[in-house]
Amino acid sequence: VQLVESGGGLVQSGGSLRLSCAASGFTFTTYVMGWFRQAPGKEREFVAGITKSGGNTYYTDSVKGRFTIFRDNGKNTVYLQMNSLKPEDTAVYYCAADSTLSRNYVSKTAAEYDYWGQGTQVTVSS
């Protein structure tokens, strides 16, 4: 299993970025996918998640209305569109896959995700 994130970078406050996570080595459509982030000195936190079909999405309150998660099952890729970025969004962003086949809801608990990408840095300047 491999998850490879891309799309991070430096952006000014109010700007946008789109993160991508390309998955390989497993049947993408059978895994719930999530995005987490970790800022320096803080715990890793849930940002957004999407069910296997893409029919349901979930967000942490601080990003609702600004971030959108979506997946392209034909390309084995999950995306995180981030708009109206704020300095407090600065963190390393991680893509994660939940391999529990019987679970068809989005968990907000990092421990329930089995596979992780290497992370991509997002820095928002004020």
C-alpha positions, 0 to 999 in steps of 0.5 A, spaced: 500 500 500 502 506 498 499 513 499 503 519 495 501 526 497 502 532 493 500 539 492 502 543 498 506 549 499 506 556 501 500 561 500 498 567 503 492 568 507 485 567 503 489 563 498 487 556 495 491 550 495 489 543 492 492 537 495 492 530 492 493 523 494 495 518 489 493 511 492 496 504 489 497 497 492 489 496 494 482 496 492 481 504 492 474 503 492 473 499 498 477 504 503 474 510 507 479 515 506 481 521 510 485 527 511 489 529 517 494 535 519 499 536 524 502 543 526 508 543 530 507 541 538 500 539 536 496 532 536 495 530 529 487 532 528 482 530 523 480 534 517 476 531 513 473 524 510 470 521 505 466 514 504 468 509 499 463 511 494 464 518 495 457 519 497 458 522 504 463 527 507 465 529 514 469 535 516 472 538 522 468 544 524 474 549 523 474 547 516 467 547 514 465 551 508 472 552 506 475 545 505 472 540 500 474 533 500 472 529 494 475 522 490 476 520 483 475 512 484 477 511 477 484 515 478 485 512 485 486 519 488 483 523 493 483 530 493 482 536 498 480 543 496 482 548 501 480 555 500 480 561 504 486 559 507 488 562 514 495 562 518 492 557 523 491 552 517 499 551 517 501 544 518 503 538 515 497 534 511 497 527 511 492 522 507 490 516 510 486 510 508 482 505 513 482 498 511 476 496 515 472 493 510 466 492 514 466 500 516 462 504 511 463 511 515 468 516 516 472 515 523 475 521 526 480 517 530 487 517 527 488 510 530 483 507 526 486 508 519 491 503 517 495 506 512 498 513 511 502 518 506 508 521 508 505 528 508 505 535 505 507 541 508 502 547 507 504 554 510 499 560 510 502 566 511 499 572 514 
